[in-house]
Amino acid sequence: MLSSNTSAVSGDTVYVENVFSTYLYTGNGSTQTINNGIDLAGKGGMVWIKDRGATWQHTVTDSARGVGQYLGTNLTNAQQPWNSDAPTFTSTGLTIPVNGGVPYTNYLTDTYASWTFRKQPKFFDVVTYTGTGSNATIAHNLGSTPGFIVVKRTNGGGGNWMVYHRGLPSSSYYLILNRTDAQDVSSFSWNPTSTTFDVNYELGLTANGGTYVAYLFAHDAGGFGLTGTDNVISCGSFTADGSGNATVNLGYEPQWITQKLSSGTVNWATYDTMRGWSQTQIKQLYPNLADAEGGGAATLFYPTATGFQWVGGALAAGGTYIYIAIRRGPMKVPTDGTKVFSPVANSDTTGTKQTTGFVVDLQALAFRASTGAKNWMDRLRGVSTTATNGGVNLQSTNTGAEFAATYTRAWDNTGYQTAGAYADTSIVGWNFGRAPSFFDEVCYTGTGSARSITHNLGVPPELIITKMRSGGANWMVFSTSALLYGYPDNGFYLNSTNAMDGYNFVASAPTATTYSVGTGAEYNSNTSTYVSYLFATCAGVSKIGSYTGTGTTKQVDCGFAAGARFVLIKRTDSTGDWYVWDTARGIVSGNDPYLLLNSTAAEVTSTDYIDAYSAGFELSSTAPAALNASGGTYIFLAIA
């Protein structure tokens, strides 16, 4: 009789970060601990690992078969035991032991990608069964009708990885994960429902005594977020236009996707934003091949705030494609500023690993002891994860277009490796992680007409910083705390000391999902590309606000419990620089070093303009007019 393994239904609030992770690591020849925050020991699931730089096979391990066995998505082989190198599933991820042989998953200095899928209704399930030689119905506990099913024989001579996808012409069609074949049709139907799916002898899925594993992925089933209605996984299809382009709307920004031309012969391809799936680069791995990671600099395929887009004729004209996409996280509103922001002051020596404890999405970097530009790099526009290049840079000290950084920085799940080109230079990096109600980022292309920009901040942004990427233009800044002129006549230049003026930037009050821009070339020129950084007040984590100077000691209450670790201040009613302080360099009772985002000047260390205050920050009576003039008005961003 057929047997199955199912997952338990939980009534707890679940977010995508609880069930999925892309985690990058470098082999060290010793035990690796992968703390991705996912409970594999208690909930069960599947881990898929691939060496990024070598032609070793893919390895798939799951809780239903037992972690002592692995399969390769590029192979037809039966499951094989690890060479005493079996991983261990833990309550916070997994451990990978010393690698003693094939398949290599921890080879010294090799770089790896691991993808973790936790069992969870309306996201993912894994079941095993034994064939009887007859067609059969298999039970599952996905809690919704699967959008994607992969079945593999695990004993005997093995067999192909047979695929059902809801985007194929009918339930009788199939694909093969380990081959490039186009879709084909059989005489039976998979008949997927919210509790079962069918397998048949024709496709080799019910051989008498054969043991099988099936991986099931949900499609737009809800089940996530505070309301339990948010989608986190989609299994869809699209058809490229006659020029080989396509725009797909998922209703969310994806972080991972696997795609296949179903109407033609081509490789499967997997992309994720951790390795490099951005506005300027594509890194792909191929589930059906042992090949090393491919791709590089490109602008042909990238995620958007609502889905993904193919441009430049990169697709087969008129071709039909199927995909599995997973939503970007985190979805949970942060309650601890250290989980989304980290100031790091260091001597930027080659190879030094700087640990932030979270995935960095934006880094603003400044030289301290010497003059230099203030550099802005972010994951969405493109950064390096292998220290082969620095990524794409913008500088708030000038109006220039983005350019390729000349120094190496490798970004991973817990921080970044510092730059070799500026070894032993004193540098500070302000590191931000995207999170609801705190910080978001959007890239868009201008139209020349007033338009709305979709974002995923989840609340109306209170501070928006926008820069043209494709050409020279001022850095535009909007703050709801400084609406001196109302809409649309408001704004500042981040690269300038100018007071607030009528720049016609943000055209109407932002909402929790959009903000609108006018027609100015600096933020909406036709075909020009832009990036926007959006910030909001998040209780106990960040505060966007304003104050009126007194010329005497002034405390600014941000609602924090242990004071601000980062403070940005700009005068609004008169000229003034964009001052920045942080606790990595010192916000103390004595002198506090500051830098200016709009200036190449070195750090000033001989002043005491700001002091620690548990609820926020304190301005001293010695602060200049640019910070605390009696009757002067100011805006600020503070982070706990």
C-alpha positions in Angstrom: 0.0 0.0 0.0 1.2 3.5 -0.6 2.5 5.6 2.3 3.1 9.3 2.6 4.7 11.8 4.9 2.7 15.0 5.6 3.3 18.3 7.5 1.4 19.7 10.4 -0.9 22.7 10.0 -0.1 25.6 12.2 -2.3 28.5 13.2 0.6 30.8 14.0 1.4 33.8 11.9 3.9 32.7 9.2 6.2 34.9 7.0 8.2 33.9 4.0 11.4 34.2 6.0 10.1 31.4 8.2 9.9 28.9 5.3 12.4 29.9 2.7 16.1 31.0 2.5 18.8 31.4 0.0 22.0 31.1 2.0 25.5 31.6 0.5 28.6 30.1 2.1 32.2 29.3 1.4 33.6 25.9 2.0 36.0 25.7 4.9 36.9 22.0 5.2 35.3 22.0 8.6 31.8 21.9 10.0 29.6 24.7 8.6 26.6 26.0 10.6 23.9 27.5 8.4 21.7 29.7 10.7 19.0 30.8 8.3 16.3 31.0 11.0 14.3 28.1 9.5 13.2 25.2 11.8 14.0 22.1 9.7 14.3 19.8 12.7 10.8 20.5 14.0 8.9 21.2 10.8 10.8 19.3 8.2 11.6 20.3 4.6 14.2 20.1 1.8 17.6 21.6 1.3 19.1 22.0 -2.2 22.9 22.8 -2.5 25.0 23.7 -5.5 28.7 24.5 -5.8 28.7 27.9 -7.7 32.2 27.7 -9.2 32.7 24.1 -10.0 30.9 21.3 -12.0 29.8 19.3 -9.0 26.2 17.9 -9.1 23.3 19.5 -7.4 22.4 17.8 -4.1 18.9 17.5 -2.6 18.3 16.3 0.9 14.9 16.2 2.7 13.3 15.1 6.0 10.9 12.7 4.4 13.7 10.4 3.0 16.1 11.2 5.8 19.1 13.5 5.6 21.5 10.5 5.2 20.6 10.3 1.5 20.9 12.7 -1.4 19.7 13.1 -4.9 21.0 15.2 -7.8 18.5 17.2 -9.9 20.9 16.9 -12.9 21.1 13.1 -12.6 18.7 10.1 -13.0 20.6 8.1 -10.4 18.9 6.6 -7.4 19.5 8.3 -4.0 23.0 7.8 -2.6 24.3 7.8 1.0 26.6 10.7 2.0 30.2 9.7 2.5 29.9 10.3 6.2 29.1 13.9 5.2 25.4 14.0 5.8 24.0 17.4 6.9 22.0 17.7 10.1 18.7 19.6 10.2 18.4 22.0 13.2 15.8 24.3 14.6 17.6 27.3 13.0 18.8 25.7 9.7 21.3 23.0 9.2 24.9 22.0 9.7 27.2 20.7 7.0 30.1 18.5 8.2 33.6 18.2 6.9 33.5 17.2 3.2 35.2 13.8 2.6 34.2 13.1 -0.9 31.7 13.4 -3.7 29.3 15.2 -3.7 31.3 18.2 -2.5 29.2 20.6 -0.5 31.9 22.0 1.8 35.1 21.9 -0.3 37.8 24.3 1.0 37.4 27.8 -0.5 34.6 26.8 -3.0 31.5 29.0 -3.0 28.0 27.5 -2.5 24.4 28.4 -2.8 21.9 26.6 -0.5 18.1 26.9 -0.9 16.0 25.8 2.1 12.2 25.0 1.7 10.4 24.3 5.0 7.2 22.2 5.0 4.3 24.6 5.4 0.7 24.4 4.2 0.2 26.7 1.2 3.9 26.8 0.5 5.7 23.5 0.3 5.3 19.8 1.1 7.4 16.7 0.6 5.9 13.1 0.5 7.3 9.7 -0.1 5.4 6.6 -1.4 6.0 3.1 -2.7 4.7 2.0 -6.1 2.5 -1.1 -6.6 2.7 -1.4 -10.4 -0.7 0.3 -10.8 -1.8 3.8 -11.2 -2.3 5.5 -7.8 -3.6 8.5 -5.9 -1.1 10.0 -3.4 -2.1 12.1 -0.4 -0.4 15.3 0.5 -0.8 18.0 3.1 0.0 21.1 1.1 -3.4 22.5 2.0 -4.0 23.8 -1.5 -3.9 22.6 -5.0 -0.2 22.3 -6.0 1.0 24.5 -8.8 4.3 22.5 -9.3 5.0 18.9 -8.5 8.4 17.1 -9.0 8.5 13.3 -8.6 11.7 11.2 -8.5 12.3 7.5 -8.1 14.8 6.9 -5.3 15.7 3.2 -5.5 16.7 0.7 -8.2 18.1 2.4 -11.3 16.5 5.7 -10.4 14.7 7.6 -13.2 13.9 11.1 -14.5 12.6 13.9 -12.4 9.1 14.1 -13.7 7.3 17.5 -13.5 3.8 18.7 -13.3 3.2 22.5 -13.7 -0.2 24.2 -13.8 1.0 26.5 -16.6 1.2 23.6 -19.1 -1.6 23.2 -21.6 -3.4 20.6 -19.4 -3.0 18.3 -16.5 -1.8 15.5 -18.9 1.3 17.4 -19.9 4.7 17.1 -18.2 8.3 18.3 -18.2 11.5 16.6 -17.1 13.7 18.6 -14.6 16.9 16.9 -15.5 16.5 17.4 -19.3 16.0 20.3 -21.7 13.0 18.7 -23.4 10.0 20.7 -24.3 6.7 19.9 -22.8 5.1 16.5 -23.7 1.7 14.9 -23.2 0.8 11.5 -21.8 -2.4 9.5 -21.7 -3.0 10.2 -18.0 -3.7 13.2 -15.9 -1.9 14.3 -12.7 -5.3 15.5 -11.3 -3.9 17.6 -8.5 -6.3 18.6 -5.7 -5.8 20.2 -2.3 -5.3 16.8 -0.8 -4.1 14.4 -3.5 -2.4 14.0 -6.9 -2.3 11.0 -9.3 0.7 9.1 -10.6 0.8 6.4 -13.3 2.9 3.6 -14.7 3.3 5.2 -18.1 5.7 7.8 -16.7 7.6 5.3 -14.5 6.1 6.7 -11.3 4.5 3.6 -9.9 6.9 0.7 -10.5 6.2 -2.3 -8.2 8.5 -1.9 -5.2 9.8 1.4 -6.5 10.3 4.1 -3.8 9.6 7.7 -4.7 9.8 11.2 -3.4 7.5 14.1 -4.5 8.1 17.8 -3.8 4.9 19.9 -4.0 4.8 23.7 -4.4 1.7 25.9 -3.8 0.4 28.6 -6.1 -1.0 31.9 -4.9 -2.7 30.2 -2.0 -2.4 32.9 0.6 -1.7 31.7 4.2 1.0 34.2 5.1 1.4 37.5 6.9 -0.7 39.0 9.7 -4.0 38.5 7.9 -3.1 35.1 6.6 -4.0 36.2 3.0 -0.6 37.1 1.6 0.8 35.0 -1.3 4.5 34.0 -1.1 4.8 31.5 -3.9 3.5 31.6 -7.5 3.7 28.9 -10.2 2.7 30.7 -13.4 3.4 31.0 -17.1 3.9 33.7 -19.6 4.4 34.1 -23.4 7.2 36.4 -24.7 6.2 39.0 -27.2 7.4 39.1 -30.8 10.6 40.9 -29.7 11.4 38.4 -27.0 10.4 40.6 -24.0 7.9 40.0 -21.2 6.6 41.7 -18.0 5.1 39.4 -15.3 2.9 40.7 -12.4 3.1 38.6 -9.3 1.7 41.2 -6.9 5.0 41.2 -5.0 8.7 41.5 -5.5 10.4 38.0 -5.9 13.7 36.9 -4.4 14.0 33.5 -6.2 12.8 32.0 -9.4 13.2 28.9 -11.5 12.1 29.1 -15.1 11.9 26.9 -18.2 10.9 27.5 -21.8 8.1 24.9 -21.9 7.4 25.2 -25.6 11.0 24.6 -26.6 14.3 22.9 -25.9 16.3 24.9 -23.4 17.9 24.5 -19.9 16.0 25.1 -16.7 17.5 28.1 -14.9 17.5 29.3 -11.3 18.0 32.9 -10.2 18.1 34.5 -6.8 18.8 38.0 -5.4 21.5 36.7 -3.0 23.8 35.5 -5.7 23.0 38.3 -8.2 19.6 38.9 -9.8 19.5 42.6 -10.1 19.1 45.6 -12.4 22.7 45.2 -13.7 23.7 41.5 -13.3 22.3 38.0 -13.7 23.8 34.9 -12.1 22.1 31.6 -13.0 22.5 28.0 -12.1 21.0 25.2 -14.1 19.0 22.4 -12.3 19.6 20.0 -15.2 23.3 20.6 -15.5 26.3 20.2 -13.2 27.8 23.4 -14.7 29.2 26.2 -12.6 27.3 29.4 -12.2 26.9 31.4 -15.4 26.0 34.9 -16.2 27.5 38.2 -15.3 26.9 41.9 -16.2 23.5 42.2 -17.9 20.4 44.3 -17.9 18.1 41.7 -19.5 16.2 40.2 -16.6 15.5 41.7 -13.2 12.9 41.7 -10.4 10.5 44.6 -10.0 8.4 45.8 -7.1 5.5 43.7 -8.5 7.1 40.8 -10.3 9.8 40.5 -12.9 10.7 41.7 -16.4 12.6 40.4 -19.4 13.9 43.1 -21.8 16.4 43.4 -24.7 14.9 40.4 -26.6 16.5 37.8 -24.3 13.6 35.4 -24.6 12.4 33.2 -27.5 10.0 35.3 -29.4 6.5 34.0 -28.9 7.8 31.3 -26.6 5.8 30.0 -23.6 7.6 29.8 -20.2 6.7 28.3 -16.9 8.1 29.6 -13.6 8.1 29.1 -9.8 8.7 32.4 -8.0 9.1 33.1 -4.2 8.4 36.4 -2.6 11.1 38.6 -1.2 11.4 38.9 2.6 11.4 39.8 5.3 7.6 40.3 5.7 7.6 40.9 9.4 7.9 44.4 10.8 11.1 44.7 12.8 11.1 45.5 16.5 14.9 45.7 16.9 17.0 48.2 15.1 20.1 46.0 15.2 18.3 43.5 12.9 18.0 46.0 10.1 20.8 48.6 10.6 24.5 48.4 11.5 27.1 51.1 11.4 30.6 49.6 10.9 33.8 51.7 11.4 36.9 49.8 10.4 40.3 49.8 8.8 39.2 48.4 5.5 41.9 45.7 5.2 41.7 43.2 2.3 39.6 40.1 3.2 38.2 41.4 6.5 34.7 40.1 7.1 32.4 42.7 8.6 29.4 41.0 10.4 26.1 42.9 10.4 23.9 39.9 11.4 21.4 40.5 8.6 21.3 40.7 4.8 22.6 44.1 3.8 20.5 45.7 1.0 22.0 49.2 1.0 25.4 50.4 2.1 26.5 54.1 2.2 30.2 54.2 2.6 32.5 57.1 3.6 36.2 57.7 4.1 36.9 59.1 7.5 40.5 60.4 7.8 40.8 61.6 4.2 38.7 63.4 1.7 36.5 61.3 -0.6 33.1 60.7 -2.1 30.2 59.2 -0.2 29.5 55.9 -2.0 26.1 54.2 -2.2 25.8 50.6 -3.3 22.8 48.3 -3.0 21.7 44.8 -3.8 18.8 45.7 -6.1 21.1 47.6 -8.5 23.8 45.0 -8.2 26.6 44.0 -5.8 29.2 41.3 -5.8 28.8 38.1 -3.8 32.1 36.6 -4.8 34.5 39.6 -4.3 35.2 39.7 -8.1 33.9 43.3 -8.3 32.4 46.0 -6.1 29.0 46.3 -7.8 27.3 49.4 -9.0 28.1 52.7 -7.2 26.4 56.1 -6.9 27.9 59.1 -5.0 25.9 61.6 -3.0 28.7 64.1 -3.2 28.1 64.6 -7.0 25.4 64.4 -9.7 27.1 61.7 -11.7 25.5 58.5 -13.1 26.1 55.2 -11.5 29.3 53.3 -12.4 31.1 50.1 -11.7 33.1 50.2 -8.4 36.8 49.5 -8.8 37.2 47.8 -5.4 36.1 44.3 -4.3 33.4 43.7 -1.8 31.6 40.4 -1.2 28.1 40.5 0.3 26.5 37.5 1.9 23.8 36.6 4.4 25.5 38.0 7.5 27.6 41.0 6.3 30.3 41.7 3.7 34.0 41.4 3.0 35.8 44.7 2.9 37.5 46.4 0.0 41.0 45.4 -1.1 41.7 48.5 -3.1 41.6 50.7 0.0 43.4 48.5 2.4 44.1 50.1 5.8 42.0 53.1 5.0 39.7 54.3 7.8 36.1 53.8 6.5 32.6 53.8 7.9 29.8 51.9 6.3 26.1 52.5 7.2 24.3 49.2 6.4 20.5 49.0 5.9 18.3 45.9 5.5 15.0 46.2 3.7 12.0 45.6 6.0 8.3 46.6 6.2 7.7 50.0 7.9 11.4 50.7 8.0 13.2 50.8 4.6 12.5 49.8 1.0 14.0 50.4 -2.4 12.5 50.8 -5.8 14.1 51.0 -9.3 12.1 52.4 -12.1 12.3 53.9 -15.6 11.0 57.4 -16.2 8.2 58.1 -18.6 8.2 61.9 -18.9 4.6 62.0 -17.6 3.4 62.3 -14.0 3.1 58.8 -12.7 2.8 56.5 -9.6 5.7 54.3 -8.4 4.8 51.1 -6.6 6.7 50.2 -3.5 6.6 47.5 -0.8 7.3 49.5 2.4 3.8 48.6 3.7 3.3 52.2 5.1 3.4 55.6 3.5 7.1 56.6 3.1 8.1 59.7 5.1 11.5 60.2 3.6 12.3 59.5 -0.1 15.7 59.8 -1.7 15.8 59.5 -5.5 18.7 59.5 -7.9 18.9 59.2 -11.7 21.1 56.1 -12.5 21.6 56.5 -16.2 22.8 60.1 -16.3 23.9 63.1 -14.3 21.2 64.7 -12.0 20.8 66.0 -8.5 19.8 63.7 -5.7 16.1 64.5 -4.9 14.9 64.3 -1.3 11.3 64.5 0.0 10.3 64.5 3.6 6.8 64.6 5.0 8.3 66.4 8.1 9.2 69.4 5.9 6.1 70.2 3.8 6.8 73.9 3.8 5.3 74.3 0.3 2.8 71.4 0.2 2.4 69.2 -2.9 4.0 69.2 -5.4 6.3 72.1 -4.5 8.7 70.5 -2.1 12.1 68.9 -2.0 15.8 69.1 -1.3 19.0 68.1 -3.0 21.0 65.6 -1.1 24.2 66.6 -2.9 23.7 70.3 -1.9 23.4 72.6 1.1 20.3 74.2 -0.4 17.3 74.9 1.7 14.0 73.3 0.8 12.5 74.6 -2.4 9.7 74.1 -4.9 11.2 71.2 -6.9 7.9 69.6 -7.9 9.3 66.2 -6.8 6.6 64.2 -5.0 3.3 65.2 -6.5 0.9 64.0 -3.8 0.7 62.3 -0.4 2.4 58.9 -0.6 0.4 55.8 0.3 1.3 52.4 1.8 1.8 51.0 -1.7 2.7 54.0 -4.1 4.1 57.4 -4.3 3.7 59.8 -7.2 6.3 61.9 -9.1 6.0 64.9 -11.4 7.7 65.4 -14.8 11.1 66.8 -13.8 14.1 65.3 -15.5 15.8 64.6 -12.2 13.2 62.0 -11.3 11.1 61.1 -14.3 12.8 61.8 -17.7 11.5 59.5 -20.4 13.6 56.2 -20.6 16.0 57.4 -17.9 16.5 54.9 -15.0 16.2 55.8 -11.3 16.5 54.4 -7.8 14.5 55.5 -4.8 15.3 54.8 -1.1 12.2 55.0 1.1 12.2 55.3 4.9 9.4 55.4 7.5 9.0 55.7 11.2 9.0 52.2 12.7 8.2 52.1 16.4 11.3 51.6 18.5 13.4 51.2 15.4 13.4 54.4 13.3 12.0 57.9 13.4 11.5 60.4 10.6 10.8 63.8 12.2 11.4 67.5 12.5 12.3 69.9 15.3 12.7 73.6 15.8 16.1 74.8 17.1 16.5 76.6 20.4 20.1 77.6 20.4 20.4 75.8 23.8 20.6 72.1 24.8 17.7 70.3 23.1 16.5 66.7 23.5 14.7 65.0 20.5 12.4 62.2 21.6 12.3 59.4 19.0 10.5 56.9 21.2 13.6 54.8 21.6 14.6 52.8 24.6 18.4 53.0 24.4 19.1 56.0 22.2 19.9 56.5 18.5 22.7 54.7 16.8 22.4 56.8 13.7 21.3 60.4 13.2 21.0 62.3 9.9 20.0 66.0 10.2 19.4 68.8 7.6 18.2 72.4 8.1 15.1 73.1 6.0 14.5 76.9 6.3 18.1 77.9 5.3 21.2 76.4 3.8 22.9 73.6 5.7 24.8 70.4 5.2 23.6 66.8 5.6 25.2 65.8 8.9 25.6 62.2 9.9 26.6 60.7 13.3 26.7 57.0 14.4 27.6 55.0 17.5 30.3 53.1 15.6 32.4 56.3 15.6 30.8 57.7 18.8 27.6 59.4 20.0 28.9 60.1 23.5 29.0 62.9 26.1 32.3 64.2 24.7 33.3 64.9 21.1 31.3 63.2 18.4 32.8 62.6 14.9 30.5 63.7 12.0 30.5 63.4 8.2 28.6 65.2 5.6 26.7 63.2 2.9 26.9 66.1 0.5 30.6 66.8 0.9 33.9 65.1 0.2 35.4 66.6 3.4 37.1 64.3 5.9 35.5 63.5 9.2 35.4 66.2 11.8 36.4 64.9 15.2 36.8 68.0 17.4 33.2 69.0 18.0 30.5 68.1 20.5 27.3 68.9 18.7 25.3 65.8 19.6 25.0 63.7 22.7 23.5 60.4 23.8 19.9 60.5 25.0 18.0 57.3 25.8 14.8 58.3 24.0 16.6 59.6 20.9 19.4 62.1 20.7 20.4 65.4 22.3 21.7 68.6 20.5 24.2 70.6 22.5 24.2 74.3 23.1 27.4 74.5 21.0 25.8 73.2 17.9 26.0 75.6 15.0 23.1 77.2 13.1 23.0 74.4 10.7 21.8 72.2 13.5 20.3 74.2 16.3 19.6 77.9 15.5 16.9 79.4 17.6 13.8 79.3 15.5 15.5 77.3 12.8 13.6 74.2 11.3 15.2 70.8 10.7 14.4 67.3 9.5 16.1 64.1 10.7 16.3 60.4 10.3 17.2 58.5 13.5 17.7 54.8 13.9 17.8 52.9 17.3 
